């Protein structure tokens, strides 16, 4: 499989990880949309949120990892946005589930 996020998770591609455990890795987005823009990526390949059938992994990402990283990068109190793009029309550019944690500035709607 030629998945860049699998390669990062398996350490085949060097990346400055800001978080890692048995299930996920997290690193800064290469094209940040805010001062804090972190990608949280499962180590096992899951194409998108539709294919995520592991409730423990989903809970781990959203209940354990997101709050921990938000606190570590200083956006837990001020606020942040979580984005999960799914499919081509949803803006997903890498076909491996990844959660964007975006903060450090005032978020607007629509995004931009």
ChimeraX attribute file (.defattr): number of C-alpha atoms within 10 A of each C-alpha:
attribute: neighborCount
match mode: 1-to-1
recipient: residues
	/A:1	6
	/A:2	6
	/A:3	13
	/A:4	14
	/A:5	23
	/A:6	19
	/A:7	15
	/A:8	19
	/A:9	23
	/A:10	13
	/A:11	11
	/A:12	11
	/A:13	12
	/A:14	10
	/A:15	13
	/A:16	10
	/A:17	16
	/A:18	15
	/A:19	15
	/A:20	16
	/A:21	10
	/A:22	8
	/A:23	13
	/A:24	18
	/A:25	21
	/A:26	27
	/A:27	18
	/A:28	17
	/A:29	16
	/A:30	9
	/A:31	7
	/A:32	13
	/A:33	16
	/A:34	16
	/A:35	11
	/A:36	19
	/A:37	22
	/A:38	28
	/A:39	25
	/A:40	26
	/A:41	24
	/A:42	24
	/A:43	21
	/A:44	16
	/A:45	17
	/A:46	18
	/A:47	17
	/A:48	18
	/A:49	16
	/A:50	10
	/A:51	11
	/A:52	13
	/A:53	10
	/A:54	10
	/A:55	9
	/A:56	8
	/A:57	16
	/A:58	14
	/A:59	11
	/A:60	14
	/A:61	20
	/A:62	14
	/A:63	11
	/A:64	12
	/A:65	19
	/A:66	21
	/A:67	14
	/A:68	14
	/A:69	18
	/A:70	20
	/A:71	12
	/A:72	12
	/A:73	15
	/A:74	14
	/A:75	19
	/A:76	16
	/A:77	8
	/A:78	11
	/A:79	14
	/A:80	20
	/A:81	14
	/A:82	15
	/A:83	12
	/A:84	16
	/A:85	19
	/A:86	19
	/A:87	15
	/A:88	10
	/A:89	8
	/A:90	9
	/A:91	10
	/A:92	16
	/A:93	11
	/A:94	16
	/A:95	17
	/A:96	22
	/A:97	25
	/A:98	26
	/A:99	21
	/A:100	24
	/A:101	24
	/A:102	23
	/A:103	23
	/A:104	18
	/A:105	14
	/A:106	10
	/A:107	14
	/A:108	7
	/A:109	5
	/A:110	5
	/A:111	7
	/A:112	6
